[in-house]
Amino acid sequence: MSSNIQALLQRDVEQLSPQADEFAKCFYRHLFLDAPELRPLFEGVDMGSQGQMLFQALGLVVGSLNNFDEFTPVLENLGYRHVEYGVEKGHYPLAVDALISALSDCFGDGFTEERQQVWRDTLTCVTETMVGGIDKVAESLDEKRNTEREDFSPVAAATDGYLARFLSVEGGRDEGLSTEPTEEHLAKKFDVEFHGEKNVEAAPLQTVYQVAMSNGIAHIAECGGKAKCTTCRVMILEGLENCLPRNTPEREMAQLKGFAPEVRLACQTRVVGPVRCRRLVLDKADASEAHEGGVNSAGREIPLAVMFADIRGFTKLSGEHLPYDIVHALNRYFRIVCEEIDQREGYIDKYIGDGLMVLFGLSSDRKVHPCVDAVHAAVAMQRRMPELNEYLLNHLQMEFSIGVGIHFGPVVVGELGFPPKKQFTAIGDVVNVSARIEVQCKKLGTGILVSETVREFLTDDEFSIGPPIEVSLAGKEAAVLVHSVEELSEE
């Protein structure tokens, strides 16, 4: 294109700048008259911001005509992106007509036939490039995708009803580019680093998946990049602010899987600036794990109060009584103590023989601190033991004495295990310390021990709390402070 023509178009854009909002309104008015089926696509869209973006894009196109070949990948990806929103190839000529009509409305009689033709030729070239990108980008992805399965059904949530009571799925909470992409965002290429693999160049508005596949990184995407699985997921290590926010399909999948903001679907995440990411699914075993997992398949770290409870001398008891009586007694015990746990929003993580592991704090909307609920539950459990022992002594000639240990801090939660028998659980140092504090109950001759961390959340007007005691725990070099909690203070 000659420099004279580009200069003419740039002057027109500069002249339009003071009335950019009016120009955008004219464009969409003409577009919706010619293609009313497009109007629903803009429901809920801030048309003021949309108009600004349209005008920025127009100025960017005109400014890039002298290096159109370099700008082509941006237009191709923009065309492919519009298809995802519901725009069809046949709409592009209508968009050119609407743009010409809007220009004519704004310039009036000064918009001569010659100027119209220059604009029409330019806009037609741009939209044809975008239309070409629809098939080109799609074909490139189809040729390079690393999959053996052509059909893949959406992942179903795999949360059991009991666990669902305690978890409010907060996945899908979005972070990323806080505004629409600007002219500056779209004007230049940038680097995308795949951690431990490659540092490659990307064009604006490409997805992370497109960047990977076009640079020989065998990125897995078993559904073919349709946001129907999570095998393409990546963790954005740096540059989340340079990623467009999640679109609707990605947001729905993120909510289903409980993803943190930095875990994104590569096939849906479009980038407009430098990003450093790490692929989370590297082989077929990872892929199987990704799409078989339910809402809690993605591990995350949260603060919890962890309780361990154990029956003293149970090994001796089990050797002195019939198996049926032991099972019956344990079920009676679990029913009683778990009633108290359940009333205080404790999630029974697992039964460990005669022991219990319980998590407090999974619910995000709780009104009481999990440490307080955990200690209330422990005290209530101890208070129910005489009732249980009266029954056990009268009918089975046995009695139970329990110890309870509680610690609080950050733990990692998620689904672990063999795929047919996975279980939601918590792991980490807090879990280990809690179990070892419980062991100290027998040594110190007390029924409930809590860590110093838990003690900080307890008040003396609610609990009768013993003085700090230094104990040595397996795996801990330094001594740990614990407190006994015997009973609720009398009102």
N, C-alpha and C positions, 0 to 999 in steps of 0.2 A: 504494500500500500504506500502511495506517495506521501511525502512529508506534508504536502499542502492539504491533502484530504484529512490526515490525522490532526493537523493544526485547526482545520475547520471544526471538526468534531469536538476537540478540546475546548475551543471557544464556546461552542454551544453548551457544553457541560458546565463551564464556568458561569455562563449567563443564566443557566437554569438553577444554579446553586441556591440563590435566595428564595426560590419558589419550589424547592425540592419536595416539600410536603404536598403541595398542590399537584405537582407532576405525578407523584405516586398515587394520589387519590384518583386522578384522571386515568392513569394506567389500569388500576384495578377495576374502576367503573366500566371501562371499555372491555376489559378481559372477562368480567363476570357477565356482561351482556352477550358476548360472543360464546362463552363457555360457562353457562350457569352451573354445570356439574362441579366446577372447581371451587365454588363458594364454600361448600361444607368443609373443605380442607383447611380453611382459614378460621373456622370457629374457635374461639378462645385465644386467637393470636392477637398480640398487640400490633395493630396495623400501623401505628406510628413508628414503632421500631422496625417493622417489616418494610415500611416505605423508605426509612433511612438506609436500611441494608440494600434495598433495590438501587437507590441512587448511588451508593458507594460502589456497588458492583458495576453499574454503568460507567462510572468514572474510571474504575480499575480496568475495564475492558478497553476503553478508549486509550488509556495510558499505556496499555501493553501491546498495541497494534504493531509497534515497530519490532517487537520480539515475540510474535504470535506463537511461534513453535514452542518456545519455553512455557508459554501460558496455556498451551493446549491441554496438558494433563490436568490442570485445575478445572478447565471447562468440562472435560470428559467426566471427571469425578463429580462435578456439580450436576451434570445430567443424570448420572447414575443415582445420585442422592435424591433428586427430584422424583425419580420413579418410586422410591421407597415411600414418598409422601402421597403418591397416587396420581402424579402427573404422567400423561401418556404422550407418545411421540407426536400424535396429531395436534396436540395443544400448542406446540412450538410455533407453527406458522400463525396461529391465532394470537400468540403472545407478541410476535413481531408486528402484526396489524395493530394491536392495542398500544404498543409502544409508539408507533408512528402517529396514531390518533392522539395520544397524550402529548407528544411533542408538538403536533399541530395546534392543539388547544392552548398550549403554553406560549408558543411563538406567534400564533395568529398569522396574519398575512405575510410576515417575514419568513415563514417556513415555505420556501419556494419548492417547486417540483424537483429542481436539481438537488436541493438539500435533502428533500424527502428520499430521493433515489440513493444518495450517498449513505444515508442512515439505514435504508432498507437493505442495501447490499451488505453493509457492515453487520447489521443484526442478523441477517440470514446466514452469513458465514459463521457467526458465533453460535447461533442455535443449531446449525447443522453439525458443528463440532460437538455440541452437547449431546445431540441425538446419536451421533456416532459413538460417543462414549458409553451410551447405555449398553449397546451390544459388546463393544470392545472390552469394557471392564468386566462385564458378566462372563464373557467367553474366557477371558484371562483367568478369572477365578475358577471357572469350571474345569479348565484344562489342568490347573496346577493344584487343585485341592487334594489333600492327602486323605482319602477315605475309601473304604470298601463298601460302605452302605449308602445306597441312593435314597432310601426312605427312612425317616427317623421320626418317631412320634414324640410329641412334647413330653418333657419329664413331669411326672406326677409328684406331688408332695408326699413324703413318706413319714409323717409325724404321727405317732400314736396319740390317742385321745388324752391319756394321762399327761404326757409331756406337753401337749398343746395348751393345757391349762396354765402352765408356768411360763411359756415363751410367747412374747409378742414379737413377731418377726419384724425386725427393724432394718433388714436388708433393703436395698434400693434407695436408702438415703443418699441423695445425690450431691456430688461436688464436681466442679469442673469450670469451664469458661463461664463467667457470670453474665456476659452480655453476648449479643450476636457477633459473629466474626466481623471484624472491621476490614477496611481496605488494606491496612497495614498487615493484618493477619494473612490475607490472601495474596499478597504481592510477591512473596519469595518462598523458595524452598528452604528446608531446614533438616536437621539431623534427628533420626530416631535410633536409639540404641537398644538392641536386644541384649540384655545383660548376659555376659558370658558367651555371646555368639557373634553378633555383627553390629557395626555402627554404619547405618545406611542413610541415604538422602531420600526425602519424601516431599511430595507436592501437597499443598494445602487441601484439606477436605478428603484426603484418602483415609480409609480405615486402617487400623493397625494391621489387620489381616491382609489387606491389599498391599501394604508396604512390605510385609513379610514375604508374601508369595511372589511379588515382582522382583525380589532380591534373593531368591533362592533359599529362603528359610522355610523349611517344610512344616508349616504351621498346621496343626490338626484342626479340622472343623467338620465334624461328622455329619452335621445337617446341611452342609454346603453353604454356610454363612447366612442362615435364615433366622437366627436367634431362637432355634427350637432345641438347642442343646447348649452345654456349657464347655464343650471340649476345646474351644478356642480361647478360653479365659486367660487373662494376663493380669499381673499386678503392676500398677503404675508406680514405679519407685520414685520418679521425679517428673514434674511437668503435668500433673493432673489438671492444673489451671489452663493448659493448652489443649485439653480434650473437650469436645462439645459435650454437653450434659447428655445423660442417657435418653435415648428415644423411648417410645412406649414399649416396643417389644423387649428391649434390654431391661427397662425398669421392671416390667412384669417378671422377667426371669430372675432378676436380682432380688426381688421381694420373695419369690418362690424359694430361692436358695439361701437367702439370708446373707447376701454379699455385703461386705464393707465397701465404702465409696471407692477405694483404690483398686478393688477387684472389678475388672471390666471385661465385657465380651469384645474380643478383638474384631469380630466381624461387624460390629455396630459402632465401635468407638472411632469417631473421626477426629483427626488431629490438625491443629493449625499452627503448631509451634513445636520446639524441641521437646522430646519425651524420652525417658528411659524406662524400659519395662522389662519384665521377666515372664517368660512363658510358664504357665503352671501345669500344662498337660504336655508331656514330652514323648509319650509312646502309647501303644494300644492299651497297656494295663492302666495307665493314667486315664485314658479316654473312657474305658469301661467304668472306672471308679467315679469319674466326673458325672456321667449321665445316669448311673445307678443310684447316686446319692440323693437324699431328700433335702428338706429345708435346712437341716443342720450339718450338711456335708462339708461346708466351709468352716474350718475352725476359726475361733475368735477368742480374744482375751477379755475377760470381764472380772470385776471384783465380786467374790462370793464368800459367805461364811460356810465353812465345811465342817460337818459334824461326823465323828465316828463314835459308835456305841457298840459295846461288846459285853457278853455275859461272862461273869467270872467263873472259872472252874468248870466250864462247859464240857471239856474233854472228859473229865472224870465222871460228870453226870451222864454223858452219853454212853459210857461204858457200863453204867450201873442200871440202866433202864431199857425197856424194850424199844425197838426202833419206832413202832407205831406211837408209843407214848411220847417219845422225843419229838417226833414231827408234830403231834397234836399240841404239845406244850409250846413249841416254837411258834406255831401259827397263832396260838392264843396270845403269846407275848407280842408278836409282831402286830396283831390287830390292835392291842391296847396302846403300845407306844406310838404306832404310826397314826393313830387317831389324833394324838397330841401334836405330832409333827405336821399332819395335814391341816389342822386348824390354824397353824402359824405359817402357812405357805412354804413349807419345806418340801423339796422334791426328793423323793427316795431314789437315789441313784442306783444302788445295788444292795443285795443281800450277800454277805460274805460268810457263809455258814450260819453261825449264830450272831454275826455282826451286821451292822448297818452303816452305810455311807449316805449322808443326806446333804443336799445343797440348798442353801438359803440365799435368795437374791436374784434368782433367774427372772422373776417378773420385774419389768421396768417401771411399772406404775404403783409399786408398793408404797404404803404410807409409813411403815415402821422399818427402821434400819435392820438389815438381815442379821446382824450380830445380836440385837435385842430379841428378835423372834427366835433365833437359834437357842439362846440361853433360856428364854421362857419355855420353849419346848423341852429342853433338857430337864429343867426343874419339874415340869409337869410329868415327864416320863418317870422320874424318880418317885414322885408322889403317887403314881399309879401302881408301883411295885407291890406295896402291901396287899392291895386288892388282888393282884395276880397271884401272889404267893399264898394267900389264903386258899384260893382255888387249887393251886398246884399241890399244896400240902395235904389238903383234904382228899383229893382224888388221885394224885400220882406220886405222892410222897417225895416231892422235890420242891426246891425253891430257887429262884433266880436272884442274883445281885449283879447290877450293871455298872459299868464305868462309861463316862461320856467325855470326849475331848473335842474342843472347838477352836478353830483358827480362822483368820480372815485375811484375804489378800487377793491378788490377781491370779486367776487360773485360766487355762486354755480349755474351752469346751467345744465339743463337736462329736460327730459319729465316728466310732472306731470299731475295727474288728473285721472278721471274715464276712464278705458281702451277704451271705444268707442269714447271718446272725450278728448284725451290727447293733451297737448300742450307743446312745447318747451318754456321754460321761464327761468328767472333768479330770485334768491331769496337771501336774506341776508341783512345785515345792510346797505350796500351801496345803495341798492334799496330803503329801507325805508327812509334813509336820503335824497336821491334825491327827493322823493315825498314831503318831508316836507320842503325842500328848495324851491320848486316850490310854496308852499303855502305862503311863505314869500314875494313873488313878489308883491302881492296885498297890504300887510301891508307896504311895503317899497316904493310902487309906482314906481316900475321898471319892465321892461319886461323880463329881463334875469338875473338870479342869478347863480353863480357858487361857488362851495366850494373852500376853500384854497388849497385843493389837486389838483383840476383842474387848479387853477390859476398858480401853479408852472410850468405847461407845456405851458403856454401862453406867448407870447412875446409882449412887448409894441409897437413894430413897426408893428404888425399885428392887434392888438385890442386896443380899447379904454376901459380901465379897471378902475373901480372905486376903491376907497380905501377900506380896510377891514372893515366890519361891524359885530359886535357881535350880534348873534341872538340866541334865545332859541328855541330848537326844542323838540317836544313831544317825550318822551322816552329817552332824553339825559340830563344827570345831568349837564354837563359842557356846557358853551356857545360854539357855532360854528361860525367860521369866514366865511363870504361869501363876494363876490364881484359882483358888477353889471357890465355887459358888454353891452354897448349901441350900438356901431357900429364899423365897421372896420375903422382904421385910414386912412385918405386920403393920397394917394401917392403923 
